[in-house]
Structures are given as C-alpha cells and as structure tokens.
C-alpha cells in the first residue's frame, strides 16, 4: 500500500531485481491484499517472539578462503540434520508487479490464480500466489532452499536446527523487500522438510552391496522402489512417493562426482571433485517429508520443530523401510541352519528356497496360513530376501543407526 506522505521509489526493470537487493529499508509501495489467511495457513500475533535462543543470522557464501576448513570437517555425524526446507505464510501486501522477476497464471483446480516470483538469493526464489474468483483476496508467499548450500556453499554436511532457523529468518527478512508478512517467521508453515544423516561406509563396494540387498526388502506396505546405478554397481535407492514422503539412501561421493561430470564450468567441476573426495565413504540417508505427512505428524509451523522430533522422524522411516536389517549370504544362512533342531530344518529349508526364488525374481505366493508361518519363521531367524541377493558372500552388513555407520562382520 502506498504511503501518501512519500513518493514512490523509481520503477526498476525485472532484470534489476533478479538477485537479492539491499533490504535494510522495507519497501513503502506495497499493493494491499486482505489480511486473511487461506486454508491451512497459521495466523498468529505478529509481535510474538521467534524461536527461543536462536540468533538471527545471515547467509554466507562459500569461497576459497574457507574451503580447506570446510573439507577437513568430518562428513559423518550421528545426528540428523536439515538439508532442504520450504516454508509458506500469509501476506497482507505485495510490491508492484514491475519489481518481480516473473508473473504467470496457474491452472490447477483450487490452486488456480496468479503467481509472482523473484530471486531472494542464488537459487532461492520467493513465490507469491494469489487466488482466483472467491479466493482472489487471499495471498501467500513461500520460499524453498537447500539450507547448507546457502550457509556453507554446498550440502556435504546437513545443518542443525538452530542454523536452519537462522537461515529461514534471514530469507524472511530479505522477502520483506517484496511482501508484508501477516505472520512472524517462527510461525511460517512447513511445506517440505528434508532430513539427512551421513553414515560411514567401509567402501563403495560395501555401499553398493548393501543398497542392492536392502532394495529387495518389503516394508509394512509396498511403496515405489527406485534404484540407480553406474558401471560399478548400485549408488542410490529411493522408497516412497514424492507427494507425501520418500527415503533415499545413496553414495554421496558418487552423487557429487556425477555433478562434476555434468557441468562445463571448470571451477564448479573442480569444486564438485574436491567435495567428492571429502565425501568418500559417506552413505547418506535422506528423508523428504511433504506437507500432508508433516501435518499428520503434528508439524504445522516452524515452532513445532525440535531436534528430538527430527531424530525420531528420521529413525521411524529408516526402520519402517527396514534399512536397519542385517543382510548376509550363504555363510549366514548356513550358520542359522546349524543351530536349529532337526524337526525345524525341513520347514527352514522350504523358507530358504522360497526366499532364494524371490531374490531371483520368481514370484512365490503360498496360501495365507503358510505365508504367515514363513513370515514368523523368517523373523525368528532374522532371515529375509536380502540375504539371498549376494548369496555367495561370507560377510554380513548392518546399519548401526546410533553410530551412523555400516558394520561389516564375518558370518563364520
């Protein structure tokens, strides 16, 4: 809304605002929209305090002066951190159309309307969406960014919750150049949250073997499973649905190496190569949670996030998808068979044959009672189809979640 006591600032071209401007002084020429939130948008007292104990910070760019210190930091940690976050909040006013980078119409059912976008920071867009028809008086602003990339220049290390909240606060303040927020930064809605844990793997071969075996395990239900590989073996496993959640396990060094090979910029290429070396032996477990799941779990705004909740959520999905199960081979199966009673060996042999066929892609569907009996026997002896993927191996691999590492032992 225009302040009648002052003249409007000169108009700027779209190109002039494609990067974050000086936000030391808020704009005074906002176009007013109703101070009303849409469905599922929290409205609270704007004077309420933000996150207790969190220092309001600004993002810093990664540069050559801190690369050595950054790459020398351990890439693994037993604590779950934040990688990417998307937040949204109601706004009561927006800057004139001419200062935005782009505007376009949206045609998606109840989401139909008009959207404005502009850069807040490198690779960070602020998006304002207006409703249409009866919802024309509603407006929300949102931004999504990779927090460690903004804070450190790369996402080799996920960041802790206080750092993430500080970076959100910094982007919130930058956005005041373009919008009048109706909510404080601490009460922005959480629309997407990526939680990551870097685990230590003895070698890329062990990581590939583990990914291939774990991909055959069935969870309590059957989410979509995707595997990605290079010439040396499997490097990534994804389970879930992008509309709600998915869990990814991947070789971090291979991911960075792939980025190095896909860019023509020699500086970026060398950066990715350096980071790939630093990430050698890192198995990343990354969980992406979308708004429907977050709301179901009681996470609506940033104030609902705590370090313990992040840890609990991540561990819940890792175990739900059975990433914590030990996988082995012939030696493990034989050692189990040697310990059972003679009366149990025939049913065990049937179970072993069934699991082996399943590992070879042959469908085995016994009647419900027999299926339940075999499932209980498999749980009793800690056997699964993953033990038959690399049947000739004499080792077992297990994810030690508490210590964030893959444990390899000799099954003999």
C-alpha beads as a LAMMPS data file, in Angstrom:
LAMMPS data file: protein, C-alpha beads

412 atoms
411 bonds

1 atom types
1 bond types

-500.0 500.0 xlo xhi
-500.0 500.0 ylo yhi
-500.0 500.0 zlo zhi

Masses

1 110.0

Atoms # bond

1 1 1 0.000 0.000 0.000
2 1 1 1.404 3.418 -0.951
3 1 1 2.391 5.827 1.805
4 1 1 0.740 9.109 0.785
5 1 1 3.357 11.095 2.661
6 1 1 6.196 9.911 0.432
7 1 1 6.699 9.478 -3.270
8 1 1 7.048 6.030 -4.739
9 1 1 10.609 4.848 -5.447
10 1 1 11.567 4.795 -9.146
11 1 1 10.489 1.733 -11.073
12 1 1 13.034 -0.967 -11.704
13 1 1 13.261 -3.410 -14.567
14 1 1 12.752 -7.111 -13.910
15 1 1 16.415 -7.788 -14.632
16 1 1 17.447 -5.369 -11.913
17 1 1 15.874 -7.454 -9.164
18 1 1 16.752 -10.993 -10.149
19 1 1 19.164 -11.085 -7.211
20 1 1 18.560 -10.050 -3.640
21 1 1 18.616 -6.271 -3.178
22 1 1 19.520 -4.240 -0.115
23 1 1 16.781 -4.930 2.436
24 1 1 17.940 -2.555 5.123
25 1 1 14.810 -0.458 4.385
26 1 1 11.456 -2.165 3.694
27 1 1 9.508 -1.032 0.640
28 1 1 6.745 1.500 1.143
29 1 1 4.725 0.910 -2.037
30 1 1 3.020 -2.427 -1.353
31 1 1 -0.232 -3.279 -3.054
32 1 1 -2.614 -4.220 -0.274
33 1 1 -4.392 -7.557 -0.141
34 1 1 -6.779 -8.708 2.542
35 1 1 -5.087 -9.676 5.790
36 1 1 -6.765 -13.046 5.678
37 1 1 -5.068 -16.412 5.560
38 1 1 -6.176 -19.172 3.296
39 1 1 -6.918 -22.738 4.375
40 1 1 -4.227 -24.396 6.435
41 1 1 -2.244 -21.152 6.924
42 1 1 -1.494 -20.240 10.522
43 1 1 -2.259 -16.673 11.633
44 1 1 -0.774 -15.598 14.967
45 1 1 0.211 -12.446 16.786
46 1 1 2.971 -10.800 14.692
47 1 1 4.516 -9.469 17.892
48 1 1 5.121 -12.926 19.308
49 1 1 8.753 -13.880 19.805
50 1 1 10.545 -16.063 17.256
51 1 1 12.468 -19.176 18.098
52 1 1 13.862 -19.026 21.673
53 1 1 17.640 -18.957 21.837
54 1 1 18.171 -18.687 18.078
55 1 1 20.351 -15.869 16.806
56 1 1 19.078 -14.134 13.732
57 1 1 21.776 -14.665 11.136
58 1 1 22.532 -14.047 7.516
59 1 1 23.705 -16.456 4.899
60 1 1 27.375 -16.635 3.993
61 1 1 28.808 -17.716 0.693
62 1 1 31.328 -20.497 0.362
63 1 1 34.622 -19.262 -1.025
64 1 1 38.235 -20.287 -1.452
65 1 1 39.230 -18.932 1.962
66 1 1 37.126 -21.441 3.870
67 1 1 37.291 -24.457 1.550
68 1 1 40.176 -26.104 3.414
69 1 1 38.478 -25.762 6.805
70 1 1 35.171 -26.945 5.383
71 1 1 36.548 -30.002 3.606
72 1 1 38.602 -31.001 6.658
73 1 1 35.446 -31.343 8.785
74 1 1 34.214 -34.925 9.276
75 1 1 31.469 -35.645 6.761
76 1 1 29.666 -38.067 9.058
77 1 1 27.733 -37.476 12.264
78 1 1 25.331 -39.468 14.423
79 1 1 22.903 -36.515 14.482
80 1 1 20.169 -35.931 11.942
81 1 1 20.368 -32.536 10.235
82 1 1 18.300 -30.456 7.812
83 1 1 19.068 -30.266 4.103
84 1 1 16.142 -28.570 2.321
85 1 1 13.152 -26.704 3.693
86 1 1 10.154 -24.987 2.149
87 1 1 8.001 -22.579 4.169
88 1 1 4.861 -20.576 3.465
89 1 1 2.998 -17.738 5.135
90 1 1 0.082 -15.375 4.552
91 1 1 0.861 -11.856 3.331
92 1 1 -1.169 -8.639 3.538
93 1 1 0.628 -6.700 0.820
94 1 1 2.962 -7.207 -2.125
95 1 1 5.318 -4.984 -4.109
96 1 1 4.140 -3.702 -7.508
97 1 1 4.279 -6.069 -10.447
98 1 1 7.229 -4.322 -12.110
99 1 1 9.730 -5.286 -9.384
100 1 1 9.078 -9.013 -9.704
101 1 1 11.182 -11.262 -11.867
102 1 1 8.215 -13.025 -13.491
103 1 1 4.469 -13.496 -13.292
104 1 1 2.332 -16.295 -14.641
105 1 1 -1.123 -17.796 -14.316
106 1 1 -1.703 -21.137 -12.636
107 1 1 -4.419 -23.527 -13.833
108 1 1 -4.635 -26.270 -11.197
109 1 1 -8.103 -26.551 -9.719
110 1 1 -8.462 -24.736 -6.423
111 1 1 -4.853 -23.548 -6.771
112 1 1 -5.695 -21.533 -9.871
113 1 1 -4.592 -17.923 -9.766
114 1 1 -1.578 -15.734 -10.426
115 1 1 1.968 -16.203 -9.107
116 1 1 4.865 -13.749 -8.850
117 1 1 8.453 -14.948 -8.420
118 1 1 11.782 -13.259 -7.749
119 1 1 15.235 -14.246 -6.522
120 1 1 15.999 -13.744 -2.824
121 1 1 19.417 -15.388 -3.084
122 1 1 21.255 -17.539 -5.584
123 1 1 18.893 -20.449 -6.359
124 1 1 16.312 -19.226 -3.806
125 1 1 13.015 -17.965 -5.227
126 1 1 10.300 -16.084 -3.392
127 1 1 6.916 -17.007 -4.829
128 1 1 3.683 -15.144 -4.112
129 1 1 0.451 -16.753 -5.196
130 1 1 -2.913 -15.018 -5.441
131 1 1 -6.219 -16.802 -5.525
132 1 1 -8.870 -16.509 -8.209
133 1 1 -12.573 -15.812 -8.063
134 1 1 -13.821 -16.127 -4.498
135 1 1 -10.234 -16.634 -3.292
136 1 1 -8.865 -13.545 -5.097
137 1 1 -8.409 -11.726 -1.773
138 1 1 -6.025 -14.413 -0.470
139 1 1 -2.265 -14.310 -0.966
140 1 1 0.551 -16.491 0.366
141 1 1 4.299 -16.252 -0.049
142 1 1 6.692 -19.177 0.030
143 1 1 10.357 -19.964 -0.497
144 1 1 12.339 -23.186 -0.656
145 1 1 16.081 -23.640 -0.402
146 1 1 18.874 -26.030 0.451
147 1 1 19.952 -24.683 3.837
148 1 1 23.543 -25.992 3.951
149 1 1 24.166 -24.758 0.404
150 1 1 23.155 -21.232 1.419
151 1 1 25.012 -21.405 4.735
152 1 1 28.168 -23.222 3.573
153 1 1 28.146 -23.194 -0.214
154 1 1 27.420 -26.938 -0.557
155 1 1 25.307 -29.620 1.085
156 1 1 28.054 -32.015 2.112
157 1 1 27.042 -31.527 5.758
158 1 1 23.372 -31.158 6.782
159 1 1 22.887 -28.355 9.294
160 1 1 21.426 -28.424 12.789
161 1 1 18.018 -26.960 13.622
162 1 1 19.209 -23.588 15.075
163 1 1 21.277 -22.931 11.938
164 1 1 18.321 -23.801 9.698
165 1 1 16.008 -21.486 11.619
166 1 1 18.566 -18.675 11.399
167 1 1 18.741 -19.070 7.622
168 1 1 14.950 -19.106 7.317
169 1 1 14.846 -15.909 9.362
170 1 1 17.404 -14.301 7.021
171 1 1 15.334 -15.205 3.939
172 1 1 12.184 -13.993 5.685
173 1 1 13.815 -10.603 6.229
174 1 1 15.002 -10.451 2.618
175 1 1 11.443 -11.196 1.479
176 1 1 10.195 -8.062 3.239
177 1 1 11.512 -6.198 0.241
178 1 1 8.590 -7.663 -1.707
179 1 1 5.843 -8.628 0.770
180 1 1 4.218 -7.595 4.014
181 1 1 4.096 -10.782 6.071
182 1 1 0.994 -11.454 8.168
183 1 1 2.875 -13.904 10.387
184 1 1 6.261 -13.838 12.159
185 1 1 8.988 -16.036 10.745
186 1 1 8.674 -18.525 13.587
187 1 1 5.081 -19.275 12.555
188 1 1 5.632 -19.932 8.875
189 1 1 4.027 -23.160 7.674
190 1 1 6.441 -26.014 6.965
191 1 1 5.595 -27.315 3.484
192 1 1 8.606 -29.546 2.884
193 1 1 11.374 -30.786 5.146
194 1 1 14.395 -32.878 4.113
195 1 1 16.231 -34.619 6.960
196 1 1 19.650 -36.151 6.328
197 1 1 22.064 -38.394 8.174
198 1 1 25.602 -39.038 6.898
199 1 1 26.781 -42.563 7.720
200 1 1 30.248 -44.052 7.315
201 1 1 30.707 -46.942 4.886
202 1 1 33.903 -49.046 4.652
203 1 1 33.970 -48.842 0.844
204 1 1 31.862 -48.032 -2.242
205 1 1 31.557 -51.772 -2.884
206 1 1 30.016 -52.331 0.544
207 1 1 27.627 -49.421 -0.056
208 1 1 26.574 -50.856 -3.421
209 1 1 26.115 -54.366 -1.978
210 1 1 24.021 -53.019 0.903
211 1 1 21.824 -50.897 -1.387
212 1 1 21.169 -53.803 -3.742
213 1 1 20.216 -56.129 -0.880
214 1 1 18.082 -53.630 1.045
215 1 1 16.152 -52.741 -2.101
216 1 1 14.643 -56.261 -2.082
217 1 1 13.157 -55.938 1.388
218 1 1 9.454 -55.356 1.749
219 1 1 8.137 -52.814 4.230
220 1 1 4.770 -52.941 6.017
221 1 1 3.338 -51.809 2.691
222 1 1 4.884 -51.587 -0.765
223 1 1 5.967 -48.036 -1.690
224 1 1 7.590 -47.435 -5.023
225 1 1 11.239 -48.536 -5.154
226 1 1 13.764 -46.924 -7.481
227 1 1 17.426 -47.901 -7.863
228 1 1 20.131 -46.027 -9.701
229 1 1 23.495 -47.408 -10.697
230 1 1 26.743 -46.734 -12.507
231 1 1 29.173 -49.175 -14.087
232 1 1 30.485 -50.226 -10.664
233 1 1 27.159 -51.048 -9.004
234 1 1 24.171 -49.508 -7.286
235 1 1 24.707 -45.994 -5.908
236 1 1 21.208 -44.895 -4.875
237 1 1 17.956 -46.344 -3.538
238 1 1 14.682 -44.453 -3.136
239 1 1 11.478 -45.627 -1.498
240 1 1 8.200 -43.765 -1.166
241 1 1 6.078 -41.221 -3.040
242 1 1 7.188 -37.630 -3.818
243 1 1 3.666 -36.402 -2.988
244 1 1 3.965 -37.428 0.660
245 1 1 7.405 -38.722 1.595
246 1 1 10.328 -40.688 0.315
247 1 1 13.519 -42.053 1.829
248 1 1 16.739 -42.143 -0.185
249 1 1 19.994 -43.959 0.560
250 1 1 22.874 -43.008 -1.696
251 1 1 26.626 -42.789 -2.058
252 1 1 27.341 -39.085 -1.501
253 1 1 30.693 -39.167 -3.273
254 1 1 29.110 -40.689 -6.391
255 1 1 26.400 -38.022 -6.401
256 1 1 28.990 -35.228 -6.279
257 1 1 31.109 -36.941 -8.917
258 1 1 28.055 -37.135 -11.179
259 1 1 27.539 -33.381 -10.746
260 1 1 31.195 -32.765 -11.596
261 1 1 30.815 -34.748 -14.818
262 1 1 27.628 -32.910 -15.809
263 1 1 28.942 -29.327 -15.673
264 1 1 31.015 -27.453 -18.241
265 1 1 32.160 -24.830 -15.749
266 1 1 35.770 -25.730 -14.794
267 1 1 35.513 -24.003 -11.395
268 1 1 32.287 -25.789 -10.467
269 1 1 33.703 -29.051 -11.760
270 1 1 36.784 -28.760 -9.557
271 1 1 34.613 -27.813 -6.579
272 1 1 32.474 -30.927 -7.016
273 1 1 35.573 -33.095 -7.453
274 1 1 37.046 -31.730 -4.197
275 1 1 33.776 -32.324 -2.386
276 1 1 33.512 -35.823 -3.839
277 1 1 36.895 -36.678 -2.356
278 1 1 35.785 -35.272 1.003
279 1 1 32.593 -37.356 0.833
280 1 1 34.378 -40.657 0.127
281 1 1 32.858 -43.367 2.289
282 1 1 29.687 -41.389 3.073
283 1 1 26.342 -43.168 2.822
284 1 1 23.615 -40.541 3.107
285 1 1 20.142 -41.405 4.351
286 1 1 17.839 -38.564 3.304
287 1 1 14.149 -38.341 4.177
288 1 1 11.863 -35.893 2.396
289 1 1 8.574 -35.088 4.143
290 1 1 5.763 -33.180 2.433
291 1 1 3.001 -31.099 3.989
292 1 1 0.314 -33.826 4.317
293 1 1 2.654 -36.112 6.283
294 1 1 4.040 -33.245 8.368
295 1 1 0.533 -32.195 9.407
296 1 1 -0.374 -35.808 10.200
297 1 1 2.676 -35.938 12.488
298 1 1 1.813 -32.686 14.237
299 1 1 4.293 -30.444 12.400
300 1 1 2.463 -27.383 11.096
301 1 1 4.794 -24.438 11.701
302 1 1 8.480 -23.930 12.485
303 1 1 7.687 -23.690 16.193
304 1 1 6.726 -27.379 16.157
305 1 1 10.260 -28.467 15.190
306 1 1 12.694 -29.714 17.839
307 1 1 15.962 -31.675 17.472
308 1 1 14.410 -34.721 19.138
309 1 1 11.444 -34.680 16.747
310 1 1 13.765 -34.552 13.737
311 1 1 15.708 -37.537 15.074
312 1 1 12.539 -39.515 15.830
313 1 1 11.001 -38.873 12.410
314 1 1 14.125 -39.896 10.536
315 1 1 14.654 -43.057 12.560
316 1 1 10.984 -44.030 12.252
317 1 1 11.109 -44.138 8.449
318 1 1 14.550 -45.770 8.301
319 1 1 13.285 -48.648 10.434
320 1 1 9.878 -48.740 8.735
321 1 1 11.628 -49.339 5.411
322 1 1 13.846 -51.957 7.134
323 1 1 17.100 -50.174 6.371
324 1 1 18.302 -51.349 9.777
325 1 1 18.045 -55.066 8.889
326 1 1 21.224 -57.132 8.698
327 1 1 21.871 -58.589 5.243
328 1 1 24.174 -61.508 4.615
329 1 1 24.638 -64.537 2.375
330 1 1 25.240 -68.267 2.281
331 1 1 27.501 -68.326 5.350
332 1 1 24.887 -66.539 7.467
333 1 1 22.125 -68.889 6.308
334 1 1 24.245 -71.971 6.998
335 1 1 25.193 -70.767 10.485
336 1 1 21.494 -70.340 11.288
337 1 1 20.616 -73.765 9.869
338 1 1 23.285 -75.359 12.051
339 1 1 21.604 -74.039 15.211
340 1 1 18.025 -75.251 14.618
341 1 1 16.533 -78.526 15.760
342 1 1 16.206 -81.383 13.294
343 1 1 12.414 -81.014 13.364
344 1 1 12.694 -77.408 12.168
345 1 1 15.133 -77.978 9.338
346 1 1 12.597 -79.087 6.741
347 1 1 10.338 -76.010 7.213
348 1 1 13.501 -73.868 7.293
349 1 1 14.678 -75.427 4.018
350 1 1 11.313 -74.567 2.437
351 1 1 11.620 -70.992 3.701
352 1 1 15.192 -70.722 2.341
353 1 1 14.065 -71.983 -1.061
354 1 1 11.180 -69.535 -1.129
355 1 1 13.422 -66.564 -0.254
356 1 1 16.040 -67.606 -2.803
357 1 1 13.425 -67.790 -5.576
358 1 1 12.084 -64.366 -4.582
359 1 1 15.615 -62.948 -4.767
360 1 1 15.846 -64.302 -8.326
361 1 1 12.635 -62.509 -9.260
362 1 1 10.428 -65.632 -9.176
363 1 1 7.067 -64.973 -7.512
364 1 1 6.173 -67.365 -4.690
365 1 1 2.672 -66.956 -3.235
366 1 1 1.734 -69.669 -0.685
367 1 1 -1.682 -69.806 0.932
368 1 1 -2.275 -67.211 3.713
369 1 1 -1.664 -69.590 6.616
370 1 1 1.604 -70.875 5.163
371 1 1 2.669 -67.349 4.304
372 1 1 2.092 -66.214 7.899
373 1 1 4.003 -69.234 9.203
374 1 1 7.005 -68.479 6.970
375 1 1 6.930 -64.792 7.904
376 1 1 7.103 -65.622 11.595
377 1 1 9.897 -68.113 10.991
378 1 1 11.835 -65.533 8.966
379 1 1 11.504 -63.015 11.808
380 1 1 12.553 -65.664 14.348
381 1 1 15.772 -66.457 12.488
382 1 1 16.381 -62.947 11.116
383 1 1 16.231 -64.109 7.512
384 1 1 14.986 -62.078 4.576
385 1 1 15.168 -61.980 0.800
386 1 1 18.091 -59.546 1.178
387 1 1 20.239 -62.425 2.482
388 1 1 19.942 -64.178 -0.885
389 1 1 20.781 -61.321 -3.258
390 1 1 24.535 -61.843 -2.860
391 1 1 24.296 -65.439 -1.702
392 1 1 27.987 -66.307 -2.164
393 1 1 29.221 -63.667 0.295
394 1 1 30.653 -64.739 3.658
395 1 1 30.012 -61.337 5.266
396 1 1 27.022 -59.608 6.744
397 1 1 26.283 -55.872 6.566
398 1 1 24.190 -53.982 9.080
399 1 1 23.348 -50.315 9.516
400 1 1 24.329 -49.182 13.013
401 1 1 21.975 -46.227 13.142
402 1 1 23.039 -44.953 16.576
403 1 1 26.673 -44.657 15.483
404 1 1 25.867 -43.745 11.849
405 1 1 27.914 -46.446 10.116
406 1 1 27.670 -49.677 8.164
407 1 1 29.033 -52.607 10.178
408 1 1 30.597 -55.487 8.255
409 1 1 31.361 -58.762 10.013
410 1 1 32.424 -62.253 9.046
411 1 1 29.382 -64.536 9.331
412 1 1 31.577 -67.566 10.010

Bonds

1 1 1 2
2 1 2 3
3 1 3 4
4 1 4 5
5 1 5 6
6 1 6 7
7 1 7 8
8 1 8 9
9 1 9 10
10 1 10 11
11 1 11 12
12 1 12 13
13 1 13 14
14 1 14 15
15 1 15 16
16 1 16 17
17 1 17 18
18 1 18 19
19 1 19 20
20 1 20 21
21 1 21 22
22 1 22 23
23 1 23 24
24 1 24 25
25 1 25 26
26 1 26 27
27 1 27 28
28 1 28 29
29 1 29 30
30 1 30 31
31 1 31 32
32 1 32 33
33 1 33 34
34 1 34 35
35 1 35 36
36 1 36 37
37 1 37 38
38 1 38 39
39 1 39 40
40 1 40 41
41 1 41 42
42 1 42 43
43 1 43 44
44 1 44 45
45 1 45 46
46 1 46 47
47 1 47 48
48 1 48 49
49 1 49 50
50 1 50 51
51 1 51 52
52 1 52 53
53 1 53 54
54 1 54 55
55 1 55 56
56 1 56 57
57 1 57 58
58 1 58 59
59 1 59 60
60 1 60 61
61 1 61 62
62 1 62 63
63 1 63 64
64 1 64 65
65 1 65 66
66 1 66 67
67 1 67 68
68 1 68 69
69 1 69 70
70 1 70 71
71 1 71 72
72 1 72 73
73 1 73 74
74 1 74 75
75 1 75 76
76 1 76 77
77 1 77 78
78 1 78 79
79 1 79 80
80 1 80 81
81 1 81 82
82 1 82 83
83 1 83 84
84 1 84 85
85 1 85 86
86 1 86 87
87 1 87 88
88 1 88 89
89 1 89 90
90 1 90 91
91 1 91 92
92 1 92 93
93 1 93 94
94 1 94 95
95 1 95 96
96 1 96 97
97 1 97 98
98 1 98 99
99 1 99 100
100 1 100 101
101 1 101 102
102 1 102 103
103 1 103 104
104 1 104 105
105 1 105 106
106 1 106 107
107 1 107 108
108 1 108 109
109 1 109 110
110 1 110 111
111 1 111 112
112 1 112 113
113 1 113 114
114 1 114 115
115 1 115 116
116 1 116 117
117 1 117 118
118 1 118 119
119 1 119 120
120 1 120 121
121 1 121 122
122 1 122 123
123 1 123 124
124 1 124 125
125 1 125 126
126 1 126 127
127 1 127 128
128 1 128 129
129 1 129 130
130 1 130 131
131 1 131 132
132 1 132 133
133 1 133 134
134 1 134 135
135 1 135 136
136 1 136 137
137 1 137 138
138 1 138 139
139 1 139 140
140 1 140 141
141 1 141 142
142 1 142 143
143 1 143 144
144 1 144 145
145 1 145 146
146 1 146 147
147 1 147 148
148 1 148 149
149 1 149 150
150 1 150 151
151 1 151 152
152 1 152 153
153 1 153 154
154 1 154 155
155 1 155 156
156 1 156 157
157 1 157 158
158 1 158 159
159 1 159 160
160 1 160 161
161 1 161 162
162 1 162 163
163 1 163 164
164 1 164 165
165 1 165 166
166 1 166 167
167 1 167 168
168 1 168 169
169 1 169 170
170 1 170 171
171 1 171 172
172 1 172 173
173 1 173 174
174 1 174 175
175 1 175 176
176 1 176 177
177 1 177 178
178 1 178 179
179 1 179 180
180 1 180 181
181 1 181 182
182 1 182 183
183 1 183 184
184 1 184 185
185 1 185 186
186 1 186 187
187 1 187 188
188 1 188 189
189 1 189 190
190 1 190 191
191 1 191 192
192 1 192 193
193 1 193 194
194 1 194 195
195 1 195 196
196 1 196 197
197 1 197 198
198 1 198 199
199 1 199 200
200 1 200 201
201 1 201 202
202 1 202 203
203 1 203 204
204 1 204 205
205 1 205 206
206 1 206 207
207 1 207 208
208 1 208 209
209 1 209 210
210 1 210 211
211 1 211 212
212 1 212 213
213 1 213 214
214 1 214 215
215 1 215 216
216 1 216 217
217 1 217 218
218 1 218 219
219 1 219 220
220 1 220 221
221 1 221 222
222 1 222 223
223 1 223 224
224 1 224 225
225 1 225 226
226 1 226 227
227 1 227 228
228 1 228 229
229 1 229 230
230 1 230 231
231 1 231 232
232 1 232 233
233 1 233 234
234 1 234 235
235 1 235 236
236 1 236 237
237 1 237 238
238 1 238 239
239 1 239 240
240 1 240 241
241 1 241 242
242 1 242 243
243 1 243 244
244 1 244 245
245 1 245 246
246 1 246 247
247 1 247 248
248 1 248 249
249 1 249 250
250 1 250 251
251 1 251 252
252 1 252 253
253 1 253 254
254 1 254 255
255 1 255 256
256 1 256 257
257 1 257 258
258 1 258 259
259 1 259 260
260 1 260 261
261 1 261 262
262 1 262 263
263 1 263 264
264 1 264 265
265 1 265 266
266 1 266 267
267 1 267 268
268 1 268 269
269 1 269 270
270 1 270 271
271 1 271 272
272 1 272 273
273 1 273 274
274 1 274 275
275 1 275 276
276 1 276 277
277 1 277 278
278 1 278 279
279 1 279 280
280 1 280 281
281 1 281 282
282 1 282 283
283 1 283 284
284 1 284 285
285 1 285 286
286 1 286 287
287 1 287 288
288 1 288 289
289 1 289 290
290 1 290 291
291 1 291 292
292 1 292 293
293 1 293 294
294 1 294 295
295 1 295 296
296 1 296 297
297 1 297 298
298 1 298 299
299 1 299 300
300 1 300 301
301 1 301 302
302 1 302 303
303 1 303 304
304 1 304 305
305 1 305 306
306 1 306 307
307 1 307 308
308 1 308 309
309 1 309 310
310 1 310 311
311 1 311 312
312 1 312 313
313 1 313 314
314 1 314 315
315 1 315 316
316 1 316 317
317 1 317 318
318 1 318 319
319 1 319 320
320 1 320 321
321 1 321 322
322 1 322 323
323 1 323 324
324 1 324 325
325 1 325 326
326 1 326 327
327 1 327 328
328 1 328 329
329 1 329 330
330 1 330 331
331 1 331 332
332 1 332 333
333 1 333 334
334 1 334 335
335 1 335 336
336 1 336 337
337 1 337 338
338 1 338 339
339 1 339 340
340 1 340 341
341 1 341 342
342 1 342 343
343 1 343 344
344 1 344 345
345 1 345 346
346 1 346 347
347 1 347 348
348 1 348 349
349 1 349 350
350 1 350 351
351 1 351 352
352 1 352 353
353 1 353 354
354 1 354 355
355 1 355 356
356 1 356 357
357 1 357 358
358 1 358 359
359 1 359 360
360 1 360 361
361 1 361 362
362 1 362 363
363 1 363 364
364 1 364 365
365 1 365 366
366 1 366 367
367 1 367 368
368 1 368 369
369 1 369 370
370 1 370 371
371 1 371 372
372 1 372 373
373 1 373 374
374 1 374 375
375 1 375 376
376 1 376 377
377 1 377 378
378 1 378 379
379 1 379 380
380 1 380 381
381 1 381 382
382 1 382 383
383 1 383 384
384 1 384 385
385 1 385 386
386 1 386 387
387 1 387 388
388 1 388 389
389 1 389 390
390 1 390 391
391 1 391 392
392 1 392 393
393 1 393 394
394 1 394 395
395 1 395 396
396 1 396 397
397 1 397 398
398 1 398 399
399 1 399 400
400 1 400 401
401 1 401 402
402 1 402 403
403 1 403 404
404 1 404 405
405 1 405 406
406 1 406 407
407 1 407 408
408 1 408 409
409 1 409 410
410 1 410 411
411 1 411 412
